[in-house]
Amino acid sequence: MSLLDRHVGFVHALRTAGLPVSPAEGLDAARALQVIDLAERESLRAAYAATLVKRPSHRPSFDTLFDLWFPASTTGLYGPRPEDGPDADGPDLETAAVPELRDRLAELLLGADGMNAFARAMVERFGRQPAGPGRQNWFSYSVLRALSPETLMARLLAEVLAGQERGGLAEKVARQRIGENTRRFEDAVSTDVRRRIAEDSGIERIARSAVRPPLEQLDFLRVTKADLSRLRREVQPLARRLAARLTVKHRLGRRGRLDFRRTVRASLSSGGVPLTTFNKPRRPHKPELVILCDTSDSVASFAHFTLLLTYALREQFTKVRAFGFVDTVDEITRFFVPGADVAEAMTRLAKEADMVRFGRTNYGNAFERFAERYGDAVGPKTSLLILGDARSNYQPPALETLKRLSKEARHAYWLNPEPVSQWDTGDSLATSYGGVVPMHECRNVVQLAAFIEELA
């Protein structure tokens, strides 16, 4: 494969993975290749990263795809390198016994050179598994199981500390360094396994399965606990923008009360005739917000994200009240203590909140109970935000109740985490509810940001 083909395929793979790469940026990357040494693989990586990567969160996906399209192989684009030859400082990697290989791995974890070459040799020796006539599979697990790098920690600490007191700063630093090198070795093994699978099955196929979407394009219904901590940083600026959009709708086209003193003073220059009037500046308006959230199991991950959004919105509104429901409704604002862990809040919410009678989602009953018990929460200063998939298990929808609530609110919006293509399928009442409260598809941070921009 020529360098041009690799460049075009790599840029296309980045776009397919969700990284925003424009045609102009692709050309910038091609120009950058003219001024670097193509034999230096890390220089090539840096040139592509500088021209194509916009956010730190995109870098892991970029590195994974770069390793697939520009692999660190012994022959090919970069030519042979000293590191790819026999391990002069260690045993014969093809024939040595496992204890000798673990001794060499221990040296590498302490900082010796040659980790990438060692990882490739270990994949060649332990990672291959037969899969039928003329076929083979490659696995990281079999390599790590054979060498067990995580079990070397105690031995390496004993060598590094050499009689020093345990539990102090020296041990902490040593643990951190050995842990980082262990992760480097595991990453090197995974990278080489992906390279070998790509050579056997095709780069494009492996690229589609090896890279997760960027955080801002990750489906709310599929986020993990680790993703939630990263989403917290994404939600804060979006909450500020959402509050600003809702505020500007209230503020535009209105002026403050007449400033009589300034108007009279200015009229003295025109013989007492008030040719120009002055108004007092209006106080900044921070609207009230009511969030009505479906917390059923079908949208549990979306409910976690809703909590993140609610935490962030509390700082932007004068009053935020949150209500959760399955087939009945309860106020859950009390669980949103500033600084509380989201996972703990969800655990407490599931145990203590009164949101379930029979266990099956019932939007109609939830809306009626909300109007009956908490109807005074919605008023002319209130923005009503409903979050859920509009799937009501074929129960009555209570559209009239929802109409009354939306009319009493200043604004009303509905964010649905399901794709539009799934609306009105099965027990979905998306179109019926969307006719009362404007409904927007909101499956990821990108769509949430687009919804906020549409409010302008």
N, C-alpha and C positions, 0 to 999 in steps of 0.2 A: 504494500500500500504506500503510495507516494505521500510526501509531506502535505501537499495540497489536499489530497483526499482525507487525510487525518484531520487537518484543520477544519474542513467543511463538516465532517462527521462529528467532530468534537463540539463545534458551535451549535450544530443542530441538536445534539444530545443535551446540551445545557438548556436550550429553550424547551425541549421536551420535558425535562425535569422540573421546569417551572422557574428557572432563573431568567430574569429579564435581560436579554442580550439583543441589542438593536443591530441592524446591518452596518451602521457606521462604526459601532464598537467592534464588530467582527473584522472590519477593514483596519481599524486601529491595531488590533492584535496581529494581523498579517504584516503590517508595516513594522511592528516591534520585532518580528522575527528576523528582519533584515539587519538589525543592529546588535544582535546577541550571538554568542557562540552556540550553535545548535548542538554541539557535542556535549555541552553542559546541561544536563537534564533539569537541574534545579533552577538554572537561569531561564530555561524555557517555561517552567512552571510559574516563576515569578513574573515573567512578561505577560503571560496569559492572565494571571490573577490581577495584575495591575490594570489591565485594559477591560476585563470582563466582569470582575466581581465587585458588586456595589455595597454589600452588607456583610459584616462578619458572620452572620448566621448562614450565609450561602457558602461559606468556605468549605465545610465538610463535604457537601455535595460536589463542589467543584473538584476537590482533591480526589474523590472517589472516581469521578469520570476521567480526570486527567490520567490517573494511574491505569485506567482501562485503555484509553486511546493512545497514550504515550508510555507503554510499560517499561519498567526497568529490567530489560532482558539482556542476556549475554551477547546477543548479536542483533543486528537490525539498525535502527535509526541512529544509535549513539556509538556503535562500535564497541569492542571489548574494553573493559575497565580493569584496573588492578584488583579491585575488590571482587570481581567475578571469578578470579582464578582460584586455584587450590588455597586452602586455609593454611598459610605458612606457620601460623602461631598455634595451631591446634591439630587435632587428630584427623585422620582420613575420614571425611564425613560420610563416605559411601559404605565403609566397612566397620567403623568403630562401634563398639558396644554402647548401649544406652547410658551406662554410668559415665563413660568418657564424654559422651555428648552432653550430659548434664553438667559435667565439670566445665566444659567449654562454654555452655550457656551461662553458668555462674560467673565466669570471667566477663562475658558480654554484659551481664546485668550490673556488674560493678563498673562498667565504663569502657571496656576494651573495644577496639574497632572491629568491624566486620559483621555487624548484626544482620544487615540485609542479605548478604551472601549466605550467611548461616541459615537464615529463615528460608531462603529459596531452596537450599540443599535439604532442609528438613521436610519441606513440602514435597520435594521430589521423592524422598525416601519413605515418609510416613503418610503423606496426604493422599496417595493414589489408592483408589478402591475399584476393583473390577465391576463392570456393570453389564456384562454380556460380551458376546463375540465382537472383538474389535472396538469395544467401547470401554470408557473408564470415567469414574467420577473423582472429584477432588474435594477434600474436606479439611477445614481448619481443626475441627474437634479431634480427629485422630492424631494430628501433630501435637496438639497441646496435651492430650491424654498421655502420649508416649513420653513427653519430656517433663510435664507437670511443673512449669516454671513457678507457679504460686507456692509450691512446697519448699522452695529454696530460700525463703525469707529468713527463717531462723538461722540457717547455716551462714548466710551472707552477713547477717547482723553480727554474729559471733566473730567473723573474720574482720569486719570493719571496726567494731568497737574494741576488740583485742584487750579485754579486761577492764574497759572503762565502765563506769556506773551505768546501769540500765535505767531507762525511764526518763533520761534527761534530754537536753536539746540535741546532743549528738545522735542519739537513737532516733529522734523524730526526723532529723535531716536525712539520716541514712535510710529510714523507711520510705520517706518521700522519694528519694532518688531511685531506690530499687523499684518501688512501685511504678514510677514513671517509665523506667527502662523495661519493666515487665509488660506494660501496656504498649510500648513501642514494638517489642518483639511480637506480641499478639496482633498488632495492626499490620506489621510486616508480613506475617503469615497469612492473614486475611487478604491482604492486597495481592500476594502472589497466587493464592487460590483463585481469586476472581480473575486474574490475568490468564491462568491456565484454562479456566472454564470458558472465558471469552474466546480463547484461541480454538477451543473445541466446538463451541456452540454459536459463535458470532458475537461481536462486541455489542451491537444494537440490542440484542435480546437480553444480555446480562445487564446492560445499562438501565433498562426499564425496571428491572427488579432489584437492582443494587442500591438505588438512590431513593430516599424518602422525599416527598415534596418539601419545599421550604416551609418554615414555620408559619409564615403568613398565608400559605395555601393549604395548610393541613386541615382536614375535615374535622370540625368540632366533635362529630359523633365518634371519632376514632383517636382522640388525643389520649396520651398516657399521663401518668402522674408527673413524670419528668418534663413532659411538654407543658404542663400547666404552670410550672415555675418559670419557664421561659416566656409563656404567654403573658404573664403578669407585667413584664416590661413592655409588651406590645400594647396592652390594654390601656395603660395610663394615659398616653397622649391621645388615644382615640376617645377616651372618656371626656377629656378636656374639649376636644373638637365637637363631640356630640352636645355637650352642654352649651358651647358657644353657638351652635346652629339653632338649638331650641330657643336660646335667649334672643338671638337676632330677629327671629320671627316675631317675637313680642315687641321688640324695640323699634324696628324699622317703621318709618312713616308717622311716628309719634314724637311730640315735643314736650318738654317740661312746662311747668306753670310759668305764667308771665312774670318776668323780673321787673316789677314796677319801678324800683329805684333806678336801675340802669336805664330804663326806657325814658324816664323823666329827665335824667341827667343828660342823655344824648339829645333830647329835644331842645335844650337850651341853645344849641348851635343853629337851630332852624326856627328861632323865634317862638319856641314853646310848642311847635307842631311836631308830634311824634311820627316823623317820617319812617323811622326804623324802630322796630320793637325787638326786645331781647327776652329770651326765655331762660329760666333756670335749668341747669343741666339735670337730666333725670338720673336718679340713683341707679347704679347697675342692678339689673334684675337677675336673680338666680331662681329659676323656676323650681317648682316642686315636681318630684318624680314618683310614680307608682309603678312598680315592676310586678307583673303577674307571670309566674314561671311554672311551666310543666316540669315536674320532678320525677316523672315515672321512669321505669327502668329503660324504656325504649330510647329515651333521650338523656340518660344519666350523664354522659360526658358533656353534652351541651349544657346541662344544669350546672356542672362544675364550672364551665366557662361563664355562665350567667353570674355565679357567685363572684368570680373575678371582676366582671364588669360592674357588679353592684358595689363591691368594695371601692373600686376606682371612682364611681359616680358619686359616692357619698361626699367626696371632697368638693364636688362641683355644683351641688344643689343645696338649697336651704334645707330641704327635707327630702329624704328618700325612705319610702316604705316598700318593703318587698313581701310578696305573698307567694307561697308555693301550693301546688295542688296536684292531686292525682284524680280522685273522684269527689273530694271535698277540699276545702281551702283553709289555710291557716297563715297567720302573719309570721314571717320568719326573720323579720328585721333584727330581732334580739340575738340572733346567732352571728350577726355581722359586727362583732367587736373589733375595733381597729387593731391591727397587728395579729389577729388570730390566723391560725393555719387553715387553709381552705379545706384540706382533707379532714381535719378535726371538725370543722364547721359542718361539713356534709355528714359526718358520722353522727354528730349531735342532732342535726336536723332530721335524719332518718329515724332516730330513736325517740325524740321528744316532740316533734311537730305532729299536729293532728291533720294529716293530709289524705289519709286513706280510710275508707269505710269497707269496701269490698275488694279493693286491689286492682280494679280495671279502670283505666283512664275514662273520665266522663267530663268533657269540657262544659256541656250544658249545665250539669248540676254544680260544677265548680263556679261558673259565672253567676248562677242564681244565689248560691250561698255567699259568694263575695258581695253581691249587691245587697243581700239581706244583712250581713254582719258587718261589712266594712264599706258600705256605699258612701259614707261621708269622707272617705279617703280621697275620692275623686271630685275635683271642683274646677272652677274657672282658671286657677293658676297651675293646674296639674297637667303634666305630660304622662300619658298612659302608655307603657311599653309591655306588650305581651310577647312571650317567648315560648314557642312550642311547635309541634309538628301538625297540629290540628287534626289528629286522629282520635276519634271519640268512641270507638267500639260500637258504632251504629246507634248511639244514644241520641235523644233529642238535642239539638244544638243550642237552644235558648237564644236565638238570634235577636229577639226583641229586647232581652235583658242587655245583651252586648251593645245594641244600638243606643239604648238609654245611657249606658256608661260612657260610650264614646262621645255622645253629644254633650255630656256634662263636663268632659275634659277639654282642655285647651287644644291638645294634640293627642292623637292616638295612632300607634304604629304596631305592626306585628312582624316579628322576625321568625322565619321558619327555617330550621336547619336541614330540611330535606331538599333535594333537587326539584326544580319545577316540573321535571318530567314525571315525578312520582306524586305530584299533587292530584287529588281527586281519584286516586287509585285505592281500591279496597275501602277502608273506613275513613279515608281522608275527606275532610269538609273544607279544604283550603279555599275553593272558589266561593263557597257560601260565606265563610267568615271574611274572606278578602273583600267581598262586596260591602261589608260593614266597616271594617278596619283595614286600611291599606296594608297588604301583606308583601313582604320582601324576602326573597331567598337569601339566607345568611348562613353559609356553610363554613366560612373561614374568615380570617382577618381581612383579606382583600375585599371580600364582599361587604363586610361590616364597614370598612372605610368608604366604599362606594356608596353605601346607604347614607352615611353621614354627609358625604359631599352632595347628595341629591337633596338634602334638606335645605340647602342654601337657596 
